[in-house]
């Protein structure tokens, strides 16, 4: 997508994303318990969330424009 990643939840980072597990990226909590203070300090241009964070959408949207990305588990790769 050509965007710079500055922070992500680092509680559990899958192997496919382990390049983002380093200290050069801000740990913004976990998928179910985001660190809103750390996220706010980053002053992000945009925040992407999935179903695990959907109930927290309004709190994310107070920090930055927030995009909910829903996964179709019946057509996962599409």
Protein Blocks (a to p, Z undefined) as FASTA:
>chain_A
ZZacfbdcfkbccfklmmmmpmkbccebjfklccfklmmmnopabdcddfklmmmmmmmm
mmpccddddddfklmmZZ
